[in-house]
Each structure stands twice: as C-alpha cells, then as structure tokens.
C-alpha cells in the first residue's frame, strides 16, 4: 500500500456530468481558482470531455480561453489535465495527423500538462498519434484502458426474447434445440486489460488510467486489476470511476488500499451520483489508513463553500436539486455510528468481503444524502447517459412503452457489432441502434432494416478494431461488404471556412485555434464563431460610426406576423444543435421518416416524424441551438 496518495481533482471537468455545471461561466470558475492555487492537488482535470463543447454551446465562451485563464492562476501548483478520444479527439471523424498535431501543439502552449487519452474500442492504434504529439510538445501521455463488462445476457436474446421451445425429445433428456449456443468465453478478462495497458506503455505512456466511465467496476475487480497493473507495469497507475450504480466510493477506497498511485475525486457539492466520489470522504479513509493525502483541505473547504454558492446560482439548470449535507472533515465530527462504517469498510476490504464493503459505503453516502445507487443502470450494465438518451429518443417517438424491449436488445446489438465497450461514442451508437431496432420489431420489420449511419460505420470498421471480430455475413448485411474497411484519413474533408460578407468580409475562423474548433465541433463552433464575428463587427461599426445612425439590420429577421400553429408539430426531444435538415417546406413525408439530424449528447441523433403529411413550416435553421420541447417542424 502507498503511504502517500496523489489526487487528481475532476470538479471543473467531471462536474460537467451534471446539467447545472455545464452552465458554469468563466467568471464563476475564476471565483474558485485562487483557492485551487492553495489546494495543492497533484493534477486538475479542467478541460476536454464536455468542457470545450459546453462553454461554446451554453455560454458563448472560448474553450481555449478557459484553459489559458486556469493556467494563469494554478498552472504552477497543479498539473492541468484534459481528456480526449484518441484519433477522434472530441469529434466523430478519424482526424488526420495534421489536425492532431495542431491540436496538441496549441493545447500544450495554452497550459495543458497531461492529456488523458482513451479509445472507445480500446484499439491502441487509435491513440498512437495522440501519444506521439502530446509528448513531442512537452506534455505527458496518460493512456486510459476503458473498463467494460461482458454482457450478462446471452447474445441474440432479442426479437422473441429467445424463449426457445423444445420438442418432445427434450422430455426424455435429449436436446432438440441446436440453436442454443455454448456460453461464450469472457472477453474482458484481467489479461485483456493488462495486454492493452502494456501496448500503451510500449507506445510511450507516462502513466496508465483504469478508466471506468460507466461506474460498473465492483471493488473485487478493482482489487485484482490494480494489483496486477502495479505488479506488471513500471508507470504510475490512476483509477477513475463514477458513482451512478453505487460502486464508486467502495471501488476508489479499494484502489487506494491495493496500491493505486493516483485516484480521481470531485469536491463535495459536485461529487457523487454521475461524478466521482467526494475527496472529503477519501480524506477520512486515508486518515484511518495512515496514508498521507498531500492536499490542503482548508483550501478545499473554501473551494467547496464557493461551489455551493455557484450551484445555487445555477439552480434553474439543476434537475435533481439534491445537495449533500454540509460537511467539513477538518471541523465537523461524525456521528459514532457513521464513523464506525469507515472502519467496517476498511476491515471488509481486508477480508475481501465486497458485500459488507458496499453496505458500509452506501450507509456513509446515505447519511450525507448523496444520490442513491441507480439500480436500473447497474442491472442493465449501461452508462447513465446512454439510458437517458434512449429514454429521450423513445419519448420523441411516442414509444416509451417499448423501453424495456429496447433495453433487452442492447446485448445482441452490442454482440453483433463486435462487443464494443459501452463508452462514448460507442455506448450512444449501440443505444440508438437498440431503439431503432425495437421500433422495427414493433412494426414487424427486420431488426436491422434501417441501421443508423454511425452503426454502419462501427460495423464497417471506421472506428477501429472491435474487441471481437464482426461476423463477415453480418457486416455484409449492414454495410454491403463482408470485408472490414478501416478509416482512411486521406478521405477526410476539412470544414468549410467561409468568408462572412455580412460581417466585413472576414473568415468564419480567423486563427488556427478557431479552425481547430471548427474541425472538432463543427455544429457548435459554427454558431459560436459566427456570433463572435458578429460581435466584433458591431463593435467596430459602433466605434467607426460614432455619432451616426447605428441602426443595422444584421441579425434582423424583419417584422412578420406569427401564424398560429394548427398542424402537428415535431419537437426536439432534448437540447442540441441542428446538424442537418432533411426536408423542406412543401415536402410530403411518411410517418417515422427521418426529418432532422440533431447533434446532442455527443451524438448525431435522427429525429423521426410521428406523422404523415406535408411539411408546412420549418422553424429552425442549420446550426441553431434548440432546447427540449422546442417546436422544429409543423406537419399538416
């Protein structure tokens, strides 16, 4: 066991798992930075993940500025880290090396110290370029092995729930059902994860993270994996998980006791639930274990106090509004019965009693009123975001009644696609296809009668090599060819950077950093940069034409009378950006036809029409931001 533990604080990045945190402005972030300067975290994950997207999408702020401003205050006391998806970075295209090179060069120059790099398929080839360039520009490569599980359900447990009827022969001990396959051997073994980690170290990884994005790793598995990694690898080991299914706190403490060098935590009011465990609870465990936590907890308390105020300021975006009880481990005394649960948990780890460990940790979390474990997500073995996305889709289709059917299809859809780990973006790809397939079966159509574009790309091989090879006959069914066709960056089409005549004939993206935003976040960055150019132009006009009539028609849609909506409407099932509009006014469309592609929750989501009829009006434009229930199309 380590006598000193390093902490990577995730609050300003992993806090983005909560809707309210995605609205945290730069001004609000600035309020906590002086305290972070004193906190002495080993590292702070402040960028990447949802941050660049959300600050543009919701706040109209520049993601590069966020990284640079944080670096100005805390860059000399904590290593600044970010999260990216290998060759995909933050988008869905396999980007060419030119873009990856430019991204890392600018990221390091803006203050980035460590890039945590993962691939959704654990395809090590997909992280090769990222490792190369982060190290080339002086940063550290933190390579993440994505933890996932073999499905509980047997493959192909789908259309008919696979309730195979046996013939009369079975009554006499025989088995006439030759369709029943042998139980498949597990894929995601300890050896599988270790082999991936060794490949990453061979590429030049400076550290390895066991990254459990779904919070599905139980303490017993943490014990075996961390111990194995510490024995076999000669680089620091970080452990990352979430609390949604109820394993988080117990698993982090287990990682600590089995030698993890670094663990990821959040600060109290941004911890628990979909985020990482609270550092305050980890602090108590470490005191009892005799482990030095080289963090200034007085500064952490000041950060937490400010975060409490910020979260209240963002209450309109706080869907749960569930605050844990106020607590400062330096000044507050625990009730004897709760203090005892920490000791029980430690003894349970020593005895390898997972049931007792989880019971004790759940009592601790319940006392402080952290969110209860999500049993549905745990039993389904899927990420929480994947579940909410499926629910949103089915509500939009007025088909929430088939949610259970869609959930039951996940194991077989995943198996057919080569058993991809359920992490972004493959979790969303599998979830979307399960919904579409459930709709197909409901209508009496084949399961894969209309596969999504992303599912086709996954099966084709464009996202990389899947953990299990895709059956060639299935690949031919979905893609038209039995051959695996990997991505080819030579076919990459760069985003258009148009000249904006309405804003003084300037390019949409004026710098390399802005061009990178346009490549990585085309839908969101387009609107953000256009707004930025408009602000610059209006400011110029105001200064240039002082004293003149400053009236302008920029952004003016003119006066018109809003005609009452009398037809059926297609509304947005979730917040997002209009990525494509596939119909025009006057088009005749059929029920369940795709009318809009909505970019939301890191996925391109097909929006189906629940109605047949004629498109009377379209209320949105390309790249528009829409909120849940916003009317997009009227059908008559």
MARFIVO-55445 format. One record per residue (C-alpha): residue in three letters; x, y, z. Coordinates in steps of 0.5 Angstrom, whole numbers, plus 2048, in hexadecimal, padded with zeros to 3 digits. Layout:
! residues N
ALAXYZ;...
! end
This chain:
! residues 636
UNK800800800;UNK8028077FE;UNK80480C804;UNK803812800;UNK7FD8137FB;UNK7FC8177F6;UNK7F581B7F4;UNK7F381D7ED;UNK7ED8227EE;UNK7E88217E9;UNK7E38267EB;UNK7E482B7E6;UNK7E38267E0;UNK7E08207E3;UNK7DB8257E6;UNK7D88257DF;UNK7D581F7E0;UNK7CF8237E3;UNK7CB8287E0;UNK7CC82D7E4;UNK7D382D7E4;UNK7D382E7DC;UNK7D18357DD;UNK7D78377E2;UNK7D983D7DF;UNK7E183F7DF;UNK7DF8457E4;UNK7DC83F7E8;UNK7E383B7E7;UNK7E78417E9;UNK7E48417F0;UNK7E783B7F2;UNK7EE83B7EE;UNK7F183F7F4;UNK7EF8397F9;UNK7F18347F4;UNK7F88377F4;UNK7F98367FB;UNK7F682F7FB;UNK7FC82B7F8;UNK7F98267F4;UNK7FD8227F0;UNK7F98237EA;UNK7F38267E8;UNK7EF8247E2;UNK7EC82A7E0;UNK7EB8297D8;UNK7E98247D3;UNK7E38207D3;UNK7DD8247D3;UNK7E082B7D5;UNK7E282D7CE;UNK7DB82C7CB;UNK7D782E7D1;UNK7DB8357D2;UNK7D98377CB;UNK7D28337CB;UNK7CF8367D1;UNK7D483C7D3;UNK7D683F7CC;UNK7DE83F7CF;UNK7E483D7CC;UNK7E78367CE;UNK7EE8387CD;UNK7ED83E7D2;UNK7EA8397D7;UNK7F18357D7;UNK7F583B7D7;UNK7F283F7DD;UNK7F28397E1;UNK7F98387DF;UNK7FB83F7E1;UNK7F983E7E8;UNK7FA8377EA;UNK7FF8357E5;UNK8058357E9;UNK8028317EF;UNK7FE82B7EC;UNK7FF8287E5;UNK7F98297E0;UNK7F68237DD;UNK7F18227D8;UNK7ED81C7D5;UNK7ED81A7CD;UNK7EB8147C9;UNK7F18127C5;UNK7F08147BE;UNK7E98167BF;UNK7EC81C7C4;UNK7E581F7C5;UNK7E181D7BF;UNK7DF8177BB;UNK7E48177B5;UNK7EA8147B5;UNK7EE81A7B4;UNK7F581A7B0;UNK7FB81C7B4;UNK7FC8237B2;UNK7F68247B6;UNK7F88207BC;UNK7FF8237BB;UNK7FC82A7BB;UNK7F78297C1;UNK7FD8267C6;UNK80182C7C4;UNK7FC8317C6;UNK7FA82D7CC;UNK80182D7CF;UNK8028347CD;UNK7FC8367D1;UNK7FE8337D7;UNK7FC82B7D6;UNK8018277DA;UNK7FD8207DA;UNK7F981D7D4;UNK7F58177D7;UNK7F48137D0;UNK7EF80E7CF;UNK7EC80A7C9;UNK7E48087C9;UNK7E68017C7;UNK7ED8007CB;UNK7F08007C4;UNK7F78027C6;UNK7F98047BE;UNK7F480A7BF;UNK7F880D7C5;UNK7FE80D7C1;UNK7FE8147BE;UNK7FC8177C5;UNK8018147C9;UNK8078167C4;UNK80481D7C3;UNK80381F7CB;UNK80A81C7CC;UNK80D8207C6;UNK80B8267C9;UNK80D8257D0;UNK8068227D3;UNK80581C7D7;UNK8018167D4;UNK7FC8137D9;UNK7FA80D7D5;UNK7F380A7D7;UNK7F18037D7;UNK7E98037D6;UNK7E67FE7DB;UNK7E07FB7D9;UNK7DC7F47DA;UNK7DA7EE7D6;UNK7D27EE7D6;UNK7CE7EA7DB;UNK7C97E97D6;UNK7CB7E47D0;UNK7CC7E67C9;UNK7C67E67C5;UNK7C17E77CB;UNK7BC7EB7C7;UNK7B67EB7C2;UNK7B37E67C5;UNK7B67E67CC;UNK7B97E07CA;UNK7B57DC7CD;UNK7B67D57C9;UNK7B17D07C9;UNK7B47C97CA;UNK7B17C37C6;UNK7AE7BD7CA;UNK7B57BA7C9;UNK7B77BE7CF;UNK7B37BB7D4;UNK7B77B57D3;UNK7BD7B87D5;UNK7BF7BA7CE;UNK7C07C17CB;UNK7BD7C27C4;UNK7BF7CA7C4;UNK7C57CA7C1;UNK7C47D27C0;UNK7C67D27C8;UNK7CE7D47C7;UNK7D37D37CD;UNK7D47D87D2;UNK7D97DD7CE;UNK7E07DD7D2;UNK7E17E47D5;UNK7E57E97D1;UNK7E67EF7D6;UNK7EB7EB7DB;UNK7F07EE7DF;UNK7F57EB7DA;UNK7F17EF7D4;UNK7F27F67D8;UNK7F97F47DA;UNK7FB7F37D3;UNK7F87FA7D1;UNK7FC7FD7D6;UNK8037FA7D4;UNK8017FC7CD;UNK8008037CF;UNK8078037D4;UNK80A8017CE;UNK8088077CA;UNK80B80B7CF;UNK80580C7D4;UNK8088107DA;UNK80280D7DE;UNK7FC8097DE;UNK7F580A7E0;UNK7F08057E1;UNK7EA8097DF;UNK7E38067E1;UNK7DF80B7DD;UNK7D88087DF;UNK7DA8067E6;UNK7D97FF7E5;UNK7DF7FC7E8;UNK7DE7F97EF;UNK7E37F97F5;UNK7E57F27F4;UNK7E77F37EC;UNK7EB7FA7EE;UNK7EF7F67F3;UNK7F17F17EE;UNK7F27F67E9;UNK7F67FB7ED;UNK7FB7F67F0;UNK7FC7F27E9;UNK7FE7F97E6;UNK8027FB7EC;UNK8067F47EB;UNK8077F47E4;UNK8087FC7E2;UNK80D8017E3;UNK8098077E3;UNK80480B7E8;UNK7FD8087E8;UNK7F780C7E8;UNK7F080A7EA;UNK7EA80D7E7;UNK7E280C7E8;UNK7DB80E7E9;UNK7D680D7EF;UNK7D080C7EB;UNK7CF8057EC;UNK7D18057F3;UNK7D98027F3;UNK7DC8097F2;UNK7DF80A7FA;UNK7E08037FB;UNK7E48027F5;UNK7E88087F6;UNK7EA8067FD;UNK7EC7FF7FB;UNK7F08027F5;UNK7F48067FB;UNK7F58007FF;UNK7F87FC7F9;UNK7FD8017F7;UNK7FA8067F2;UNK7FF80C7F2;UNK7F98117F0;UNK7F28117F1;UNK7EC8167EE;UNK7E88197F2;UNK7E381F7F2;UNK7E28247F7;UNK7DB8237FC;UNK7D68277F8;UNK7D88257F1;UNK7D981E7F4;UNK7D58177F4;UNK7D08157EF;UNK7D28157E8;UNK7D98187EA;UNK7DF8157EE;UNK7DF8147F6;UNK7E081A7FA;UNK7E781C7FD;UNK7E581D803;UNK7E3816804;UNK7E9814801;UNK7ED818806;UNK7E981580C;UNK7EB80E80A;UNK7F2810808;UNK7F3813810;UNK7F180C812;UNK7F580880D;UNK7FB80C80F;UNK7FC80F808;UNK7FF816807;UNK7FA81A803;UNK7FE820800;UNK7F88247FF;UNK7F782B803;UNK7F0829806;UNK7EF830809;UNK7EF833802;UNK7EB82D7FF;UNK7E682F804;UNK7E6836801;UNK7E58347FA;UNK7DF8307FD;UNK7DC836800;UNK7DC83A7FA;UNK7DA8347F5;UNK7D48347FA;UNK7D283B7F8;UNK7D383A7F1;UNK7CF8337F1;UNK7C98377F4;UNK7CA83D7EF;UNK7C98377E9;UNK7C38347ED;UNK7BF8357E6;UNK7C38307E3;UNK7C482B7E9;UNK7BF8267E7;UNK7C08227EE;UNK7C18287F3;UNK7C48227F7;UNK7C98257FC;UNK7CD821800;UNK7CD823808;UNK7D2829809;UNK7D982680C;UNK7E082880D;UNK7E482280F;UNK7E9827813;UNK7E482A817;UNK7DE825818;UNK7DD81F81C;UNK7DA819819;UNK7D581581D;UNK7D880F820;UNK7D380A81C;UNK7D680D815;UNK7DD80E818;UNK7DC806819;UNK7DA805812;UNK7E180880F;UNK7E4802814;UNK7E07FD812;UNK7E17FF80A;UNK7E97FE80B;UNK7E87F780F;UNK7E47F5809;UNK7E97F6804;UNK7EE7F3808;UNK7E97ED809;UNK7E77ED801;UNK7E07EE803;UNK7DD7F27FE;UNK7D67F2800;UNK7D87F4807;UNK7DC7FA804;UNK7D77FC7FF;UNK7D27FC805;UNK7D6801809;UNK7D8806804;UNK7D0806802;UNK7CF808809;UNK7D480D809;UNK7D1810803;UNK7CA810805;UNK7CC81380C;UNK7CF819808;UNK7C9819803;UNK7CD8177FC;UNK7C88147F7;UNK7C680D7F8;UNK7C98087F3;UNK7C68077EC;UNK7C38007EC;UNK7C18007E5;UNK7C78037E2;UNK7CB7FE7E7;UNK7C77F87E5;UNK7C77FA7DD;UNK7CE7FB7DE;UNK7CE8017DA;UNK7D08087DB;UNK7CB80D7DE;UNK7CC8127D8;UNK7CA80C7D3;UNK7C480B7D7;UNK7C18127D7;UNK7C38127CF;UNK7BF80C7CE;UNK7B980F7D2;UNK7B98167CE;UNK7B98127C8;UNK7B380E7C9;UNK7AF8147CC;UNK7B08187C6;UNK7AE8127C2;UNK7A88117C7;UNK7AA80A7C8;UNK7AD80A7CF;UNK7A98047D0;UNK7AE8007CD;UNK7B48027D1;UNK7B47FB7D4;UNK7B57F87CD;UNK7BA7FD7CB;UNK7BE7FB7D1;UNK7BD7F47D0;UNK7C07F57C9;UNK7C77F87CC;UNK7CB7F27CD;UNK7C97EF7C6;UNK7CA7F57C2;UNK7D17F67C6;UNK7D37EF7C5;UNK7D17F07BD;UNK7D67F67BD;UNK7DC7F27C0;UNK7DA7F37C7;UNK7DD7FB7C7;UNK7DE7FE7CE;UNK7D88027D1;UNK7DC8097D1;UNK7DB80F7CD;UNK7D980F7C7;UNK7D88077C6;UNK7D38077CC;UNK7CF80C7C8;UNK7D08087C2;UNK7CD8027C5;UNK7C88057C9;UNK7C58097C3;UNK7C58037BF;UNK7C17FF7C4;UNK7BC8047C4;UNK7BB8047BC;UNK7BB7FC7BC;UNK7B67FC7C2;UNK7B28007BD;UNK7B37FC7B7;UNK7B17F67BB;UNK7AB7F97BE;UNK7A97FA7B7;UNK7AA7F37B4;UNK7B07F57B1;UNK7B77F27B1;UNK7BB7F47B7;UNK7C17F87B2;UNK7BC7FA7AD;UNK7BF8017AE;UNK7C58027B1;UNK7C88087B3;UNK7CE80C7B0;UNK7D280B7B6;UNK7D08047B7;UNK7D28027B0;UNK7D98067B1;UNK7DA8027B7;UNK7D97FB7B4;UNK7DD7FD7AD;UNK7E37FF7B2;UNK7E38067B1;UNK7E48077B9;UNK7EA8027B9;UNK7EA7FA7BB;UNK7E57F87C0;UNK7E77F37C5;UNK7E37ED7C2;UNK7E37ED7BA;UNK7DD7EE7B7;UNK7DA7E97B3;UNK7DB7EA7AC;UNK7D47E87AA;UNK7D17ED7AF;UNK7D67F27AC;UNK7D47F17A5;UNK7CC7F17A7;UNK7CE7F87AB;UNK7D37FB7A6;UNK7D27F779F;UNK7D97F47A0;UNK7DC7EF7A4;UNK7E37F27A5;UNK7E57F77AA;UNK7E67FD7A8;UNK7EA8027AD;UNK7EA8097AD;UNK7EF80D7A8;UNK7F18147AA;UNK7F28157A2;UNK7EB8167A1;UNK7EA81B7A7;UNK7E68217A5;UNK7E88287A8;UNK7E382C7AB;UNK7E18327A6;UNK7E48397A9;UNK7DF83E7A5;UNK7E08457A4;UNK7DB8497A8;UNK7D984E7A4;UNK7D48517A9;UNK7D98527AE;UNK7DE8567AA;UNK7E18507A5;UNK7E484C7AB;UNK7E58457AB;UNK7E18417B0;UNK7E783E7B4;UNK7ED8437B4;UNK7F28407B8;UNK7F58387B8;UNK7F28377BF;UNK7EB8397BC;UNK7EC8357B6;UNK7ED82F7BA;UNK7E78317BE;UNK7E38317B7;UNK7E682A7B6;UNK7E58277BC;UNK7DE82A7BE;UNK7DB82B7B7;UNK7D482D7B9;UNK7D58307C0;UNK7DB8347BD;UNK7D88377B7;UNK7D383A7BB;UNK7D883C7C1;UNK7DD83F7BC;UNK7D78437B7;UNK7D58467BE;UNK7DC8487BF;UNK7DD84B7B9;UNK7D684F7B9;UNK7D88527C0;UNK7DF8547BD;UNK7DB8577B7;UNK7D685B7BB;UNK7DB85E7C0;UNK7E08607BA;UNK7DA8647B7;UNK7D88677BD;UNK7DF86A7BE;UNK7E086B7B7;UNK7D986F7B6;UNK7D88727BD;UNK7D38787BC;UNK7D08757B6;UNK7CA8717B6;UNK7CC86A7B8;UNK7C68667B6;UNK7C88607B3;UNK7C485A7B0;UNK7C98557B2;UNK7C584F7B5;UNK7BE8527B4;UNK7B984E7B1;UNK7B48537B0;UNK7AD8547B2;UNK7A884F7B1;UNK7A284C7B4;UNK7A38467B8;UNK79E8417B4;UNK79A83C7B9;UNK79D8357B9;UNK7978317B7;UNK79A82A7B5;UNK79E8257B8;UNK7A58277BB;UNK7AB8247BB;UNK7AF8267C2;UNK7B68257C4;UNK7B781F7C9;UNK7BD8227CC;UNK7C28287CC;UNK7C68287C6;UNK7C882B7BF;UNK7C582B7B9;UNK7CA8277B5;UNK7C68257AE;UNK7BF8277AC;UNK7BD8217A7;UNK7B68247A5;UNK7B482B7A2;UNK7AD82E7A2;UNK7A882B79E;UNK7AB82479E;UNK7A781E79F;UNK7A981A7A5;UNK7A78137A7;UNK7A78117AF;UNK7AD80F7B2;UNK7B18127AD;UNK7B88167AF;UNK7B781E7AE;UNK7BD8217B2;UNK7C381E7B5;UNK7C48217BC;UNK7CB8227BF;UNK7CA8207C6;UNK7CE81D7CC;UNK7D481C7C7;UNK7D08187C2;UNK7CC8197BC;UNK7C58187BD;UNK7C08167B8;UNK7B981A7B9;UNK7B38167B6;UNK7AD8197B4;UNK7A78157B8;UNK7A28187B3;UNK7A18177AC;UNK79F81D7A8;UNK7A28247A5;UNK7A88287A8;UNK7A482F7A9;UNK7A98327AC;UNK7B18317AF;UNK7B28367B5;UNK7BA8347B6;UNK7C08357B1;UNK7C68327B1;UNK7CB8327B7;UNK7C58357BB;UNK7C58337C2;UNK7BF8307C5;UNK7BC82E7CC;UNK7B88287CE;UNK7B18297CB;UNK7B282F7C6;UNK7AE82E7C0;UNK7B282D7BA;UNK7AD82B7B4;UNK7A682C7B3;UNK7A28267AF;UNK79B8267AC;
! end
